[in-house]
């Protein structure tokens, strides 16, 4: 795989693409050059036929401590508005394939928002989340106000965004922001995330893509529209070989062999 300055990209097991943010001296602060690389690596894995699911992680100390404050400090309104600063940071939420965030240490500001752009979040007990932008005289700019409220409700989101306080992995789990907190130990959260991604990658790709699309549609649609959209995708899968294979395999008491077609 390609060499990056701020990332390490690998395929730890069959079917899984792993992106590790690698700017440890700055606690993986998210700079524009880092995001250009991240978008490129994610797009390549999304298009890679050998990959069925992605994992995004950082280091033990920090998943990412936010957008690069030193890069932003002297920017003017004209500059950020005209260049649509941060617009391309949302590309990660548009991948077709599932992406799991494996969070250890700080996931603050843009780091928390980056995790929220992923489909599933797994946390190490050391994970510390937060939207501390209020302490810098700004507000979350990468979806924090919009995605957090959908995940954990208005009162908590309002509290976190307006006080800027950090919250723990245990709180995040109780609130349903993360799907689970894994056991202690270095690298444990990445191991679990890769295992989960591998499990997802072993399914039929068309059904996985449709499942992700249907769940995400719930963010945008009314219940009636969402149910209709889900049913259309469900019906559509009857046009695939994988549906015939999956249901035949069940009836014949054997394991299915997916052809992703
Ligand atoms: N930007 C730039 N550099 C950073 C950042 C950051 N966000 N976070 C840490 N660093 C750097 C430090 O400056 C320091 O560098 P140096 O050694 O050159 O002084 C190095 O990383 C290590 O950090 P500390 O010495 O501060 O380490 P501590 O263990 O003492 O503290 C903390 C760790 C608590 C995480 C602390 O570093 C901190 O508070 N960081 C800033 C957290 C923050 O405010 N984040 C929000 C940033 S604003 C934002 O994210 C806007 C979102 C925009 C949308 C993004 C869409 C994805």
py3Dmol code that shows the C-alpha trace and the ligand (Angstrom):
import py3Dmol

protein = """\
ATOM      1  CA  UNK A   1       0.000   0.000   0.000  1.00  0.00           C
ATOM      2  CA  UNK A   2       0.868   3.637  -0.499  1.00  0.00           C
ATOM      3  CA  UNK A   3       3.071   5.679   1.833  1.00  0.00           C
ATOM      4  CA  UNK A   4       1.400   8.554   3.620  1.00  0.00           C
ATOM      5  CA  UNK A   5       2.860  11.253   5.828  1.00  0.00           C
ATOM      6  CA  UNK A   6       0.109  11.316   8.448  1.00  0.00           C
ATOM      7  CA  UNK A   7      -1.477   7.876   8.095  1.00  0.00           C
ATOM      8  CA  UNK A   8      -0.633   4.215   8.117  1.00  0.00           C
ATOM      9  CA  UNK A   9      -2.857   2.143   5.855  1.00  0.00           C
ATOM     10  CA  UNK A  10      -2.879  -1.630   6.089  1.00  0.00           C
ATOM     11  CA  UNK A  11      -4.959  -4.747   5.551  1.00  0.00           C
ATOM     12  CA  UNK A  12      -4.518  -6.638   8.848  1.00  0.00           C
ATOM     13  CA  UNK A  13      -6.844  -9.494   7.873  1.00  0.00           C
ATOM     14  CA  UNK A  14      -8.685 -10.549   4.740  1.00  0.00           C
ATOM     15  CA  UNK A  15     -11.424  -8.116   3.776  1.00  0.00           C
ATOM     16  CA  UNK A  16     -10.484  -5.329   6.206  1.00  0.00           C
ATOM     17  CA  UNK A  17      -8.815  -1.988   5.496  1.00  0.00           C
ATOM     18  CA  UNK A  18      -7.271  -0.283   8.525  1.00  0.00           C
ATOM     19  CA  UNK A  19      -6.442   3.432   8.579  1.00  0.00           C
ATOM     20  CA  UNK A  20      -4.335   4.595  11.523  1.00  0.00           C
ATOM     21  CA  UNK A  21      -3.949   8.332  12.094  1.00  0.00           C
ATOM     22  CA  UNK A  22      -0.246   8.847  12.631  1.00  0.00           C
ATOM     23  CA  UNK A  23       0.632  12.311  13.855  1.00  0.00           C
ATOM     24  CA  UNK A  24       1.433  11.342  17.444  1.00  0.00           C
ATOM     25  CA  UNK A  25       3.457  14.433  18.387  1.00  0.00           C
ATOM     26  CA  UNK A  26       0.368  16.602  17.890  1.00  0.00           C
ATOM     27  CA  UNK A  27      -2.006  13.986  19.366  1.00  0.00           C
ATOM     28  CA  UNK A  28      -3.299  13.396  15.827  1.00  0.00           C
ATOM     29  CA  UNK A  29      -4.528  16.975  15.461  1.00  0.00           C
ATOM     30  CA  UNK A  30      -6.484  17.077  12.219  1.00  0.00           C
ATOM     31  CA  UNK A  31      -4.801  19.381   9.741  1.00  0.00           C
ATOM     32  CA  UNK A  32      -5.854  20.041   6.149  1.00  0.00           C
ATOM     33  CA  UNK A  33      -2.987  17.936   4.712  1.00  0.00           C
ATOM     34  CA  UNK A  34      -3.946  15.070   7.045  1.00  0.00           C
ATOM     35  CA  UNK A  35      -7.548  15.230   5.849  1.00  0.00           C
ATOM     36  CA  UNK A  36      -6.516  15.211   2.187  1.00  0.00           C
ATOM     37  CA  UNK A  37      -4.642  11.970   2.877  1.00  0.00           C
ATOM     38  CA  UNK A  38      -7.492  10.535   4.942  1.00  0.00           C
ATOM     39  CA  UNK A  39     -10.051  11.205   2.204  1.00  0.00           C
ATOM     40  CA  UNK A  40      -7.752   9.640  -0.376  1.00  0.00           C
ATOM     41  CA  UNK A  41      -7.010   6.529   1.683  1.00  0.00           C
ATOM     42  CA  UNK A  42     -10.686   6.048   2.569  1.00  0.00           C
ATOM     43  CA  UNK A  43     -11.787   6.474  -1.068  1.00  0.00           C
ATOM     44  CA  UNK A  44      -9.206   3.924  -2.210  1.00  0.00           C
ATOM     45  CA  UNK A  45     -10.277   1.326   0.344  1.00  0.00           C
ATOM     46  CA  UNK A  46     -13.936   2.039  -0.449  1.00  0.00           C
ATOM     47  CA  UNK A  47     -13.220   1.175  -4.099  1.00  0.00           C
ATOM     48  CA  UNK A  48     -10.963  -1.809  -3.320  1.00  0.00           C
ATOM     49  CA  UNK A  49     -12.605  -5.125  -4.275  1.00  0.00           C
ATOM     50  CA  UNK A  50     -10.624  -6.981  -1.616  1.00  0.00           C
ATOM     51  CA  UNK A  51     -12.040  -4.810   1.160  1.00  0.00           C
ATOM     52  CA  UNK A  52     -15.477  -5.271   2.722  1.00  0.00           C
ATOM     53  CA  UNK A  53     -15.208  -2.999   5.750  1.00  0.00           C
ATOM     54  CA  UNK A  54     -12.913  -0.288   7.136  1.00  0.00           C
ATOM     55  CA  UNK A  55     -11.533   0.541  10.557  1.00  0.00           C
ATOM     56  CA  UNK A  56     -10.328   4.014  11.529  1.00  0.00           C
ATOM     57  CA  UNK A  57      -8.139   4.420  14.587  1.00  0.00           C
ATOM     58  CA  UNK A  58      -5.522   6.679  16.151  1.00  0.00           C
ATOM     59  CA  UNK A  59      -2.966   6.010  18.866  1.00  0.00           C
ATOM     60  CA  UNK A  60      -3.187   4.878  22.482  1.00  0.00           C
ATOM     61  CA  UNK A  61      -3.004   8.454  23.805  1.00  0.00           C
ATOM     62  CA  UNK A  62      -5.240  10.057  21.226  1.00  0.00           C
ATOM     63  CA  UNK A  63      -7.703   9.058  18.549  1.00  0.00           C
ATOM     64  CA  UNK A  64      -7.514  12.730  17.552  1.00  0.00           C
ATOM     65  CA  UNK A  65      -7.357  15.812  19.809  1.00  0.00           C
ATOM     66  CA  UNK A  66      -9.356  17.895  17.346  1.00  0.00           C
ATOM     67  CA  UNK A  67      -8.808  20.130  14.384  1.00  0.00           C
ATOM     68  CA  UNK A  68      -5.331  21.642  14.272  1.00  0.00           C
ATOM     69  CA  UNK A  69      -5.734  24.770  16.395  1.00  0.00           C
ATOM     70  CA  UNK A  70      -2.375  26.187  15.302  1.00  0.00           C
ATOM     71  CA  UNK A  71      -3.433  25.916  11.655  1.00  0.00           C
ATOM     72  CA  UNK A  72      -6.786  27.620  12.333  1.00  0.00           C
ATOM     73  CA  UNK A  73      -5.615  30.315  14.733  1.00  0.00           C
ATOM     74  CA  UNK A  74      -4.885  33.114  12.245  1.00  0.00           C
ATOM     75  CA  UNK A  75      -7.439  32.300   9.575  1.00  0.00           C
ATOM     76  CA  UNK A  76      -9.886  35.095   8.684  1.00  0.00           C
ATOM     77  CA  UNK A  77     -13.611  34.845   8.018  1.00  0.00           C
ATOM     78  CA  UNK A  78     -13.037  35.660   4.338  1.00  0.00           C
ATOM     79  CA  UNK A  79     -10.516  32.853   4.034  1.00  0.00           C
ATOM     80  CA  UNK A  80     -12.529  30.123   5.750  1.00  0.00           C
ATOM     81  CA  UNK A  81     -15.764  31.164   4.003  1.00  0.00           C
ATOM     82  CA  UNK A  82     -14.300  31.485   0.525  1.00  0.00           C
ATOM     83  CA  UNK A  83     -12.375  28.208   0.681  1.00  0.00           C
ATOM     84  CA  UNK A  84     -15.303  26.441   2.368  1.00  0.00           C
ATOM     85  CA  UNK A  85     -12.908  25.365   5.113  1.00  0.00           C
ATOM     86  CA  UNK A  86     -13.891  21.925   6.529  1.00  0.00           C
ATOM     87  CA  UNK A  87     -16.367  21.116   3.749  1.00  0.00           C
ATOM     88  CA  UNK A  88     -14.272  18.204   2.462  1.00  0.00           C
ATOM     89  CA  UNK A  89     -13.866  16.864   6.028  1.00  0.00           C
ATOM     90  CA  UNK A  90     -17.317  15.306   5.787  1.00  0.00           C
ATOM     91  CA  UNK A  91     -16.473  12.941   2.919  1.00  0.00           C
ATOM     92  CA  UNK A  92     -15.864  10.115   5.351  1.00  0.00           C
ATOM     93  CA  UNK A  93     -19.590   9.969   6.115  1.00  0.00           C
ATOM     94  CA  UNK A  94     -20.313   9.242   2.447  1.00  0.00           C
ATOM     95  CA  UNK A  95     -18.452   5.953   2.048  1.00  0.00           C
ATOM     96  CA  UNK A  96     -20.441   2.983   0.718  1.00  0.00           C
ATOM     97  CA  UNK A  97     -18.662   0.459   2.897  1.00  0.00           C
ATOM     98  CA  UNK A  98     -19.042   0.348   6.681  1.00  0.00           C
ATOM     99  CA  UNK A  99     -16.374   2.095   8.719  1.00  0.00           C
ATOM    100  CA  UNK A 100     -15.776   1.399  12.396  1.00  0.00           C
ATOM    101  CA  UNK A 101     -14.040   3.931  14.653  1.00  0.00           C
ATOM    102  CA  UNK A 102     -11.746   2.339  17.243  1.00  0.00           C
ATOM    103  CA  UNK A 103     -11.220   5.057  19.849  1.00  0.00           C
ATOM    104  CA  UNK A 104      -8.470   5.134  22.501  1.00  0.00           C
ATOM    105  CA  UNK A 105      -7.518   8.254  24.436  1.00  0.00           C
ATOM    106  CA  UNK A 106      -8.628  11.734  23.380  1.00  0.00           C
ATOM    107  CA  UNK A 107     -11.411  12.117  20.833  1.00  0.00           C
ATOM    108  CA  UNK A 108     -11.979  15.840  21.199  1.00  0.00           C
ATOM    109  CA  UNK A 109     -13.607  18.409  18.941  1.00  0.00           C
ATOM    110  CA  UNK A 110     -12.999  17.329  15.367  1.00  0.00           C
ATOM    111  CA  UNK A 111     -11.737  14.005  16.743  1.00  0.00           C
ATOM    112  CA  UNK A 112     -15.110  13.318  18.332  1.00  0.00           C
ATOM    113  CA  UNK A 113     -16.803  14.475  15.131  1.00  0.00           C
ATOM    114  CA  UNK A 114     -14.606  12.186  13.075  1.00  0.00           C
ATOM    115  CA  UNK A 115     -15.721   9.227  15.199  1.00  0.00           C
ATOM    116  CA  UNK A 116     -19.335  10.368  14.741  1.00  0.00           C
ATOM    117  CA  UNK A 117     -18.902  10.230  10.947  1.00  0.00           C
ATOM    118  CA  UNK A 118     -18.145   6.513  11.266  1.00  0.00           C
ATOM    119  CA  UNK A 119     -20.913   3.897  11.282  1.00  0.00           C
ATOM    120  CA  UNK A 120     -20.005   2.159  14.533  1.00  0.00           C
ATOM    121  CA  UNK A 121     -17.859   3.413  17.423  1.00  0.00           C
ATOM    122  CA  UNK A 122     -15.947   1.049  19.707  1.00  0.00           C
ATOM    123  CA  UNK A 123     -14.140   2.601  22.655  1.00  0.00           C
ATOM    124  CA  UNK A 124     -11.288   1.621  24.896  1.00  0.00           C
ATOM    125  CA  UNK A 125     -11.899   2.316  28.629  1.00  0.00           C
ATOM    126  CA  UNK A 126      -9.297   5.106  28.234  1.00  0.00           C
ATOM    127  CA  UNK A 127     -11.343   6.972  25.617  1.00  0.00           C
ATOM    128  CA  UNK A 128     -12.155  10.585  26.463  1.00  0.00           C
ATOM    129  CA  UNK A 129     -14.698  12.322  24.286  1.00  0.00           C
ATOM    130  CA  UNK A 130     -15.677  15.963  24.184  1.00  0.00           C
ATOM    131  CA  UNK A 131     -16.647  18.999  22.139  1.00  0.00           C
ATOM    132  CA  UNK A 132     -14.406  21.626  23.776  1.00  0.00           C
ATOM    133  CA  UNK A 133     -14.712  24.199  20.965  1.00  0.00           C
ATOM    134  CA  UNK A 134     -16.627  26.610  23.243  1.00  0.00           C
ATOM    135  CA  UNK A 135     -13.359  27.056  25.172  1.00  0.00           C
ATOM    136  CA  UNK A 136     -11.736  28.335  21.972  1.00  0.00           C
ATOM    137  CA  UNK A 137     -14.457  30.857  21.205  1.00  0.00           C
ATOM    138  CA  UNK A 138     -16.095  28.733  18.517  1.00  0.00           C
ATOM    139  CA  UNK A 139     -18.552  25.834  18.194  1.00  0.00           C
ATOM    140  CA  UNK A 140     -18.207  22.344  16.671  1.00  0.00           C
ATOM    141  CA  UNK A 141     -17.769  22.678  12.907  1.00  0.00           C
ATOM    142  CA  UNK A 142     -17.648  19.085  11.693  1.00  0.00           C
ATOM    143  CA  UNK A 143     -21.140  17.904  12.562  1.00  0.00           C
ATOM    144  CA  UNK A 144     -20.831  17.801  16.359  1.00  0.00           C
ATOM    145  CA  UNK A 145     -24.031  19.720  17.041  1.00  0.00           C
ATOM    146  CA  UNK A 146     -26.018  17.795  14.422  1.00  0.00           C
ATOM    147  CA  UNK A 147     -24.770  14.225  14.803  1.00  0.00           C
ATOM    148  CA  UNK A 148     -24.460  14.250  18.604  1.00  0.00           C
ATOM    149  CA  UNK A 149     -28.064  15.344  19.106  1.00  0.00           C
ATOM    150  CA  UNK A 150     -29.258  12.471  16.930  1.00  0.00           C
ATOM    151  CA  UNK A 151     -27.106  10.033  18.897  1.00  0.00           C
ATOM    152  CA  UNK A 152     -27.624  11.163  22.495  1.00  0.00           C
ATOM    153  CA  UNK A 153     -30.475  13.670  22.553  1.00  0.00           C
ATOM    154  CA  UNK A 154     -30.860  17.418  23.027  1.00  0.00           C
ATOM    155  CA  UNK A 155     -30.260  17.983  26.713  1.00  0.00           C
ATOM    156  CA  UNK A 156     -26.948  16.114  26.831  1.00  0.00           C
ATOM    157  CA  UNK A 157     -25.758  17.563  23.529  1.00  0.00           C
ATOM    158  CA  UNK A 158     -26.608  21.074  24.675  1.00  0.00           C
ATOM    159  CA  UNK A 159     -24.774  20.501  27.950  1.00  0.00           C
ATOM    160  CA  UNK A 160     -21.664  19.128  26.244  1.00  0.00           C
ATOM    161  CA  UNK A 161     -21.511  21.767  23.507  1.00  0.00           C
ATOM    162  CA  UNK A 162     -22.128  24.690  25.877  1.00  0.00           C
ATOM    163  CA  UNK A 163     -19.909  23.597  28.785  1.00  0.00           C
ATOM    164  CA  UNK A 164     -17.201  21.966  26.672  1.00  0.00           C
ATOM    165  CA  UNK A 165     -16.726  19.289  29.330  1.00  0.00           C
ATOM    166  CA  UNK A 166     -15.182  15.953  28.454  1.00  0.00           C
ATOM    167  CA  UNK A 167     -17.114  12.702  28.846  1.00  0.00           C
ATOM    168  CA  UNK A 168     -15.896   9.193  29.506  1.00  0.00           C
ATOM    169  CA  UNK A 169     -16.115   5.950  27.564  1.00  0.00           C
ATOM    170  CA  UNK A 170     -18.561   4.676  30.207  1.00  0.00           C
ATOM    171  CA  UNK A 171     -20.856   7.699  29.728  1.00  0.00           C
ATOM    172  CA  UNK A 172     -20.623   7.329  25.955  1.00  0.00           C
ATOM    173  CA  UNK A 173     -21.672   3.694  26.270  1.00  0.00           C
ATOM    174  CA  UNK A 174     -24.570   4.415  28.614  1.00  0.00           C
ATOM    175  CA  UNK A 175     -25.840   7.070  26.206  1.00  0.00           C
ATOM    176  CA  UNK A 176     -25.578   4.778  23.189  1.00  0.00           C
ATOM    177  CA  UNK A 177     -22.917   6.854  21.444  1.00  0.00           C
ATOM    178  CA  UNK A 178     -20.538   3.900  21.357  1.00  0.00           C
ATOM    179  CA  UNK A 179     -21.757   0.378  20.732  1.00  0.00           C
ATOM    180  CA  UNK A 180     -19.423  -1.046  23.373  1.00  0.00           C
ATOM    181  CA  UNK A 181     -16.427  -0.387  25.568  1.00  0.00           C
ATOM    182  CA  UNK A 182     -13.889  -3.169  25.050  1.00  0.00           C
ATOM    183  CA  UNK A 183     -11.630  -4.707  27.711  1.00  0.00           C
ATOM    184  CA  UNK A 184      -8.460  -3.010  28.922  1.00  0.00           C
ATOM    185  CA  UNK A 185      -5.128  -3.499  27.223  1.00  0.00           C
ATOM    186  CA  UNK A 186      -3.080  -1.800  24.559  1.00  0.00           C
ATOM    187  CA  UNK A 187      -4.428  -2.315  21.071  1.00  0.00           C
ATOM    188  CA  UNK A 188      -7.515  -4.139  22.362  1.00  0.00           C
ATOM    189  CA  UNK A 189      -9.997  -1.731  20.779  1.00  0.00           C
ATOM    190  CA  UNK A 190      -8.348  -2.034  17.362  1.00  0.00           C
ATOM    191  CA  UNK A 191      -8.322  -5.817  17.657  1.00  0.00           C
ATOM    192  CA  UNK A 192     -12.044  -5.863  18.447  1.00  0.00           C
ATOM    193  CA  UNK A 193     -12.832  -3.408  15.655  1.00  0.00           C
ATOM    194  CA  UNK A 194     -10.871  -5.462  13.117  1.00  0.00           C
ATOM    195  CA  UNK A 195     -12.689  -8.582  14.297  1.00  0.00           C
ATOM    196  CA  UNK A 196     -16.056  -6.861  13.849  1.00  0.00           C
ATOM    197  CA  UNK A 197     -15.031  -5.473  10.448  1.00  0.00           C
ATOM    198  CA  UNK A 198     -13.880  -8.934   9.387  1.00  0.00           C
ATOM    199  CA  UNK A 199     -17.243 -10.368  10.370  1.00  0.00           C
ATOM    200  CA  UNK A 200     -19.029  -7.705   8.325  1.00  0.00           C
ATOM    201  CA  UNK A 201     -16.633  -8.280   5.404  1.00  0.00           C
ATOM    202  CA  UNK A 202     -17.571 -11.979   5.383  1.00  0.00           C
ATOM    203  CA  UNK A 203     -21.181 -11.119   4.391  1.00  0.00           C
ATOM    204  CA  UNK A 204     -22.532 -10.332   0.951  1.00  0.00           C
ATOM    205  CA  UNK A 205     -21.366  -6.836  -0.005  1.00  0.00           C
ATOM    206  CA  UNK A 206     -24.600  -5.784  -1.680  1.00  0.00           C
ATOM    207  CA  UNK A 207     -26.676  -6.558   1.407  1.00  0.00           C
ATOM    208  CA  UNK A 208     -24.135  -4.805   3.651  1.00  0.00           C
ATOM    209  CA  UNK A 209     -24.200  -1.702   1.481  1.00  0.00           C
ATOM    210  CA  UNK A 210     -28.002  -1.718   1.437  1.00  0.00           C
ATOM    211  CA  UNK A 211     -28.142  -2.175   5.222  1.00  0.00           C
ATOM    212  CA  UNK A 212     -25.865   0.804   5.786  1.00  0.00           C
ATOM    213  CA  UNK A 213     -27.802   2.923   3.314  1.00  0.00           C
ATOM    214  CA  UNK A 214     -31.143   2.059   4.906  1.00  0.00           C
ATOM    215  CA  UNK A 215     -30.001   2.787   8.468  1.00  0.00           C
ATOM    216  CA  UNK A 216     -28.431   6.094   7.425  1.00  0.00           C
ATOM    217  CA  UNK A 217     -31.606   7.088   5.585  1.00  0.00           C
ATOM    218  CA  UNK A 218     -33.346   7.231   8.974  1.00  0.00           C
ATOM    219  CA  UNK A 219     -31.388  10.438   9.654  1.00  0.00           C
ATOM    220  CA  UNK A 220     -33.002  12.176   6.707  1.00  0.00           C
ATOM    221  CA  UNK A 221     -36.474  10.688   6.167  1.00  0.00           C
ATOM    222  CA  UNK A 222     -39.832  10.551   7.941  1.00  0.00           C
ATOM    223  CA  UNK A 223     -40.874   7.132   9.278  1.00  0.00           C
ATOM    224  CA  UNK A 224     -43.227   6.491   6.350  1.00  0.00           C
ATOM    225  CA  UNK A 225     -40.581   7.506   3.805  1.00  0.00           C
ATOM    226  CA  UNK A 226     -37.919   5.527   5.643  1.00  0.00           C
ATOM    227  CA  UNK A 227     -40.032   2.368   5.767  1.00  0.00           C
ATOM    228  CA  UNK A 228     -40.753   2.748   2.058  1.00  0.00           C
ATOM    229  CA  UNK A 229     -37.071   3.219   1.264  1.00  0.00           C
ATOM    230  CA  UNK A 230     -36.137   0.196   3.363  1.00  0.00           C
ATOM    231  CA  UNK A 231     -38.727  -1.964   1.584  1.00  0.00           C
ATOM    232  CA  UNK A 232     -37.477  -0.855  -1.842  1.00  0.00           C
ATOM    233  CA  UNK A 233     -33.935  -1.853  -0.945  1.00  0.00           C
ATOM    234  CA  UNK A 234     -35.217  -5.123   0.520  1.00  0.00           C
ATOM    235  CA  UNK A 235     -37.166  -5.888  -2.657  1.00  0.00           C
ATOM    236  CA  UNK A 236     -34.158  -4.891  -4.751  1.00  0.00           C
ATOM    237  CA  UNK A 237     -31.984  -7.499  -3.061  1.00  0.00           C
ATOM    238  CA  UNK A 238     -34.235 -10.208  -4.545  1.00  0.00           C
ATOM    239  CA  UNK A 239     -32.589  -9.352  -7.853  1.00  0.00           C
ATOM    240  CA  UNK A 240     -29.202 -10.478  -6.499  1.00  0.00           C
ATOM    241  CA  UNK A 241     -27.495 -13.870  -6.655  1.00  0.00           C
ATOM    242  CA  UNK A 242     -26.534 -13.428  -3.021  1.00  0.00           C
ATOM    243  CA  UNK A 243     -30.199 -13.512  -1.966  1.00  0.00           C
ATOM    244  CA  UNK A 244     -30.767 -16.755  -3.888  1.00  0.00           C
ATOM    245  CA  UNK A 245     -27.560 -18.209  -2.477  1.00  0.00           C
ATOM    246  CA  UNK A 246     -28.204 -17.067   1.112  1.00  0.00           C
ATOM    247  CA  UNK A 247     -31.713 -18.465   1.276  1.00  0.00           C
ATOM    248  CA  UNK A 248     -30.842 -21.682  -0.616  1.00  0.00           C
ATOM    249  CA  UNK A 249     -27.903 -22.277   1.696  1.00  0.00           C
ATOM    250  CA  UNK A 250     -30.183 -21.935   4.709  1.00  0.00           C
ATOM    251  CA  UNK A 251     -32.699 -24.383   3.249  1.00  0.00           C
ATOM    252  CA  UNK A 252     -29.917 -26.834   2.344  1.00  0.00           C
ATOM    253  CA  UNK A 253     -28.280 -26.487   5.787  1.00  0.00           C
ATOM    254  CA  UNK A 254     -24.921 -25.323   4.396  1.00  0.00           C
ATOM    255  CA  UNK A 255     -22.806 -22.183   4.531  1.00  0.00           C
ATOM    256  CA  UNK A 256     -23.487 -19.586   1.829  1.00  0.00           C
ATOM    257  CA  UNK A 257     -20.800 -18.620  -0.669  1.00  0.00           C
ATOM    258  CA  UNK A 258     -21.281 -14.965  -1.516  1.00  0.00           C
ATOM    259  CA  UNK A 259     -20.369 -13.732  -4.984  1.00  0.00           C
ATOM    260  CA  UNK A 260     -21.284 -10.104  -4.238  1.00  0.00           C
ATOM    261  CA  UNK A 261     -23.517 -10.093  -7.270  1.00  0.00           C
TER     262      UNK A 261
END
"""
ligand_1 = """\
57
LIG
N -4.322 21.265 17.526
C -2.984 21.462 17.425
N -2.084 20.910 18.259
C -2.568 20.139 19.244
C -3.941 19.877 19.426
C -4.846 20.495 18.501
N -6.178 20.282 18.551
N -4.111 19.078 20.489
C -2.883 18.817 20.963
N -1.938 19.446 20.225
C -0.492 19.432 20.409
C -0.059 20.346 21.546
O 0.006 21.681 21.119
C 1.283 19.760 21.909
O 2.227 20.208 20.955
P 3.671 20.774 21.447
O 4.329 19.577 22.068
O 4.299 21.235 20.176
O 3.379 21.854 22.432
C 1.085 18.256 21.688
O -0.060 18.150 20.820
C 0.771 17.506 22.960
O -0.331 18.118 23.606
P -0.308 18.643 25.134
O 1.076 18.996 25.537
O -1.361 19.694 25.269
O -0.751 17.287 25.859
P -1.545 17.151 27.254
O -1.493 15.713 27.582
O -1.022 18.155 28.243
O -3.050 17.582 26.905
C -5.109 17.623 25.632
C -3.836 16.831 26.024
C -6.001 17.824 26.845
C -5.841 16.815 24.566
C -4.691 18.998 25.064
O -3.691 18.808 24.084
C -5.800 19.784 24.440
O -6.617 20.358 25.141
N -5.867 19.820 23.089
C -6.840 20.607 22.360
C -8.218 19.968 22.391
C -9.214 20.825 21.672
O -9.532 21.932 22.052
N -9.753 20.312 20.545
C -10.739 21.001 19.754
C -10.071 21.731 18.632
S -11.208 22.740 17.710
C -11.950 21.643 16.645
O -11.697 20.474 16.659
C -12.911 22.208 15.656
C -13.585 21.092 14.874
C -13.660 21.400 13.439
C -14.334 20.319 12.626
C -13.515 19.102 12.356
C -14.239 18.137 11.463
C -13.699 16.744 11.510
"""
view = py3Dmol.view(width=600, height=400)
view.addModel(protein, "pdb")
view.setStyle({"model": 0}, {"cartoon": {"style": "trace"}})
view.addModel(ligand_1, "xyz")
view.setStyle({"model": 1}, {"stick": {}})
view.zoomTo()
view.show()
